[in-house]
């Protein structure tokens, strides 16, 4: 086993670092300070944005959590925080652009927000939402339908991380048939979340099901993981596939 292990390590090391600048835009992060489990201070936000500028990104669309029972953010809270970060970025001389949307938790309150047409979207009316990690939301199908009939384009966050679908791969095709767009976390390719998450991410890439890749970056540790992933074969594969929509935003 040792010989084979060394061989695979060598193969991985020999891959040059992937060039994230081809993406141009990151669509999933938590960079507005003090409003969720991401950046806690303005200094945190600026350090993270500097790292993303150095990685080659031209723009970040940051997406704070909105969860009715935990992170009770509103468009007003998020957009006010955005303006404060933009001012600090200007003072710091950062050239990377910053926009904001949200990562919505799919609960019953989320459906009310859809009814009120009060969602923070990005790009061509795209809305990023996430599901519980224990089991799918019982109202998932109705919420997706509501978003679509209200003119939104739903994007499922970190699609590879929902373990209840790891061995039910047909579910991903079923969701695609409903018109859902899929976002994958770069760091899933590191095995950080789990080996099954990594395998699922790789299969989703193999089957051309991913529309956006994002960092889901909360802190500098996540930046370190992203830098490790630059040498992952499957990150190279998806960046070279020309299937991603990031740079259209």
N, C-alpha and C positions, 0 to 999 in steps of 0.2 A: 504493500500500500504506500510505503514511503516514497518509492520511486515515482509512482503515478501522481502522488500528491505534489511532489516537487515539480513534475512536468506541468501540471495544471497551474501551479503558482507562477511558473516561469511564463506560460502562455498569457496569463492575465497581466503580469507585470509588463510584458512587451507591448501591450496595447498603448498607443500614445493617448494623452489626455484628450477627451472629447471636447469639442469647441461649442460651448453653450451660446456663444454669440449668434449662432444660426437661428436660435429660437427668437431672439430679440426681446420677447416679452415673457415674464413669469406671471402666472394668473392665480396663484394660491400661496398666500403667506399671511403672517400676523405681525405687522410692523407698526401699528399705531399703538403708542405706549399706554399701558395701564388699563386697557379696556377688555382684555381677555387673557388667555394663557400664553400669549406671545411676548413681544417686547414689553418690558415693565417701565422703562425710563426713556426719555428722549435720547440719551446717550446710547442705549441699546439700539434704538431705531436707526440712528445714524451709523453705528458700527455695522449693522446688518446691511444697510443700503450701500455702504462703501464696499462691502464684500461682494454684493451683487453687481455693482458697477465693475469691479475688478474681474468678475467672472465673465463679463462681456455683455450683460443684459443692457438694453437701451431703456426698458420700461418695466416697472413692477406694478401690477394691479393687486394691491393688498386686500385681503378678505377676512376681516375680523369675524369672529363667531357671533351669530345671533341665535340664542336659545331661550325660549320663554321662561324656563325655570332656573336658569343659571347666568348666562351672559345676556342681560336684558338691554342689548344695544339697540339703537334706532338709527335711521339714516342721518338724523341730525347729529347724534353723538359721533358717528363715524366720520361724517364730512367735516365737522368741526375739528376733530383730531387730525384729519388729513391736511387741513390748512395749516395747522400748527407744525406738523412735520415738514411740510413744504417750505415754510418760512425758515425752519432750522436748517434744512438742506441748502437753501439759498445762502444763508449765512456761512455755511460750511464749504460752499463752492462745489457741491455735487452736481454733476450734469445728468445723472440718470433721472428719468421722469417717474413720477409717482401718481397713480390713480387709486381709487378705492371702490370696492363693491362689498360683498359680504359672503360668508359661508353660512347658509341657513340650515338649521337642524329641522328635519322634516317631522314636525309634530302637528297637533291640531291647530295651534296658534299660527303656524306657517300658512295654513290654508286661508285663515282670516286675512293675513297680509296680502296674499294673492288676490283675494276678493277686493281688497282696498286699493289694488294697483300700487302698492307701496313697497316695492322691492328694489333694492340696489342692484342694478345689472351692469354688465360690462360688454364691450364689443357691440355686436348686433343684437342687443337685448338678451344676452346670455345671463342665466342665473345659476350660480353655484350652490348646490345643496348637498347635505350629507345625511346618511341614515344611521340609526343606532348600530352598534357593533355586535349586539347580542342577538337581534332578530330584525328582519325588515319591518318598517313601519306598516301597520295595517292599512293606513290610508295612502300608501305610496302611489298606487295606480290613479286614484282620484286626484291627488296633488299634481302628478305629472300631467294629467289631462287638463286640469285647471290652468296650469302654467301655459300650456300650449294654446289653449283656446283664449287665453288672455294676451297672447302675442309674445310670450317669453319663450326662450330656447333653453330648456333645462340641461344643466351639466352636472353629472353625478361625480362628486368629489371622491378622490382616492378609491376608485372602483375596485381595485385589486385587494383592498383591505377587509372586505366583508367576508369573514371566514365561512359563513353559512352558505356561500356560493362557491367555495373553493372546489368542491366535489360535485357541483351541479352547474357545469359550465354552460349548459344550454340556456340558463337564466340570462347570461350576458347577451346572447343572441335575441332572446325574447325582449329584453329592454331596448336593444338596438332597433328592433322592429317597431317599437313604440316611438321611435324618433329621438331617443335619449343620446346625448353626447357624453363621452367618458373622459375623465381626467385621471391621470396616473401620477403618483408621487415618484420623483426621481429616486428618493432614498429607499423606496421599496426594493430597488435592485441591489441594495447592499445587504439584504437579509436582516435589516434593523428591526423590522416589525415581526417577521417570522420567516422561516424557510418556505412555508406554503404560500405566504404572501409574495415572496420573490418568484416562486414557480408560476403563480397565477399571473403576475405582472409580465413575465417572459412569454407565457402562452398568449396573453392578450396582444402583445406586440407581434408575435408570430402570426396571429390571425387578423392583424390589421384592424383591431377594434378600438385603438386609442386615438382620441381626437386632440387632446391637449396633454402636455406634461407640465407639472408644476412642482415647486419645491416643498410646499406646505411647511415652510421654514418658520420656526418659532424663536430660535436662539442660535448662538454661535456653534453649539454642538451639532446642530442640523447642517450648518454650513460645512463643517468638517466632514460629515457623512457624504454630502453632495460632492465634495472634492474627491473623496474615495471612489465614488461612483463614476467619476470621469473615465476610469479605466475599465469599466464594466462593458462586456461585449454587447449586451442588449441595449445599453444607452447609445452606443455607436450605431447599432442597427436601426433604432427608431429615429435617430437624428438624420440618418442617411436615407430614410424611406420617403421623405418628402410628403408624408401623410398628415403631418401635424398642422394645426390651425393657429398656433401661437402668434406667428408673425403677421397674421391677418388682422390682429387687434389694434 
